[in-house]
Amino acid sequence: MICDLVYTIKRGRCFCRHRAQVKYSTYFYTLMPENFKAGFVNIFGAPNAGKSTLLNLLLGERLVITSPKVQTTRHRILGILTEPGYQIVFSDTPGIIEPKYKLHQKMMQQVKSALEDADVAILMHDINQPIEDFETVSKPLNLKVPAILLLNKTDTVKDKSTIEATVRMYKERYPKWEVLPISARKETRTDEIMPLILKALPEGFAFYPDDSISDRSERFFVGEMIREQIYALYEEEIPYHAAVLVQSFEEKTTLNVIKADIVVSRETQKMILLGKGGSMIKQLGINSRKVIEEFLQKKVHLELFVKVRPKWRDNENYLKEYGYN
């Protein structure tokens, strides 16, 4: 089940309402056309399979953060696409891994949540990786809904003649699934995905107003954008040990004043984040402010603070404070 409270970004503003009110509002009963389709289309796969890139592509908006590094997505994030005749509530989920920390356990709980309300499942797999790797991820899902398997990263396959043979192998292994080779990065054959989704999507009433784009607040996305810049700017362990907590978000007439904590596990990581003479944290602030201003369409004053919380990834209280409920 999704939590009772739904936070919805509506073209730059955040609204909170009860899920039951969203689903059963008179607004939707009176305005939904006949044969309207609506449902949850949830995306699953191993880390770095291209799930977030795909979600952004399907939405036509850069909603979720991406990185070549693995385990970028830590939360389940809904992206809402409403068109005449249908509403699709996409769900980007963390890459499926064997949990090593309580943080990983929280991430896998969000995958489980996505399984419970899926009307259609999209599975993504790097076409260059063995089918055995895919089965390690897919078998525990035990899918009961229509599934679309996207064999991603075809642009990286050197011998293009092998693509057809690989697709045939997966179709033989999963005869009830739709199997499509794509490149999300190059947008190769991605125009074939939506017809497959709509074919499997059930009829029903919309879950959200038609100008909604996500269930998350602006504040959440600001924290994610800062974290994305950490992934881009720092190497090795830093991105995986860092959490971002937006402490204040003050909207003023001419600009937004945002203060955020960056939490790491050790003092040595704090020193790396700060850099010599504060050079790295300064650059992080510049990079983050740029993308946040683009997202909010408003000037931003951003203040970043680095804090050390030993073993925060295994601390239930810290995880709750940082939004990993």
C-alpha positions, 0 to 999 in steps of 0.5 A: 500500500502507498501511504495515506498522504499523497504529496503532489507537485502541480507544475511547481507547487506542492499539494497534500491530500489523502489518497482516497480523496484523490482516487474517489473525488467527484472531480474525477468521476464527472470528468473521466471520459468513457474507456479511460485507462489508468494505472500504476506502471512500475519499473524494476531492475538491477542498479544502473540498468537505466530505470531513471533515464527511462522514466525521464524519457517517458515523462518528457521531463527530467524528474529523477536524478541519474548517474553512471554510478550505481545505486543512485535511486534510493526512494520510490518516486512517482512520475505522473503522465496524463494524456487524453484517454489515459493516466499512467502513474510511473514508479521509479524504484531503487535497483534490486540488491542484496541488502548490506545496511538498514538503508538498503533494507529500506530501499528494498522495502520500497521495491516491495511496495511497488510490487504490491500496487503494480498494474503493469511491470517494466523490467529493465536489463542491460542487454550485455549482461548474462540472462542469469544475472537478470533471473537473479533479479526477476525471480524474487519479484514473482510478478502476477501482472503484465510485464514488459522486458526492456533489454537496454543499452543496445547502443553499446552492443558491438555486434548488432547481429547478436541483438536479435538472437538475444531477444529471441532467447528472452522471448523463449524464456518468458513467452508471456512477456513483451520483450523489446530491445532499446537504448534509453540513452539514444532513444532507440525504439523507445517510441514502441514502449508506450503502445505496449503499456497502453495495451496492458493498462486497465480501464479506470479513473485517474488517481491524480489531477491532470496537471500533477507530475509527481507525488513528491514535494519540491523540497524533496527534489531539491535534496535529490538534485544536491545528491546528484551533484555529489555523485557527479563531483566526488568519486569512490565512497563519498556518494554512497555514504552521503545523505542530503537533508533540506533543513529549510526552504524559505520562499521570498519575493525575489528568491528562495533561501535553502539550507541543507545538511550533507551527512557523511559517516566519517570525518575523513569523508567530511574533509573530502567533501569540503576540499582544500580551503573549502574549494569542493563544497563551494563547487558543489554549491555552485553546481547544485544552485544552477540545477535547482534554479532551473528546476524552480525557475527562480533565483536561489540562495543555497547554504550547505553544511556538512555533518558527520553521523557515524554509521548513519546507514545502519541507524534507524533513527537517522534513516527516519530523519533523512526520509528513509521511512 
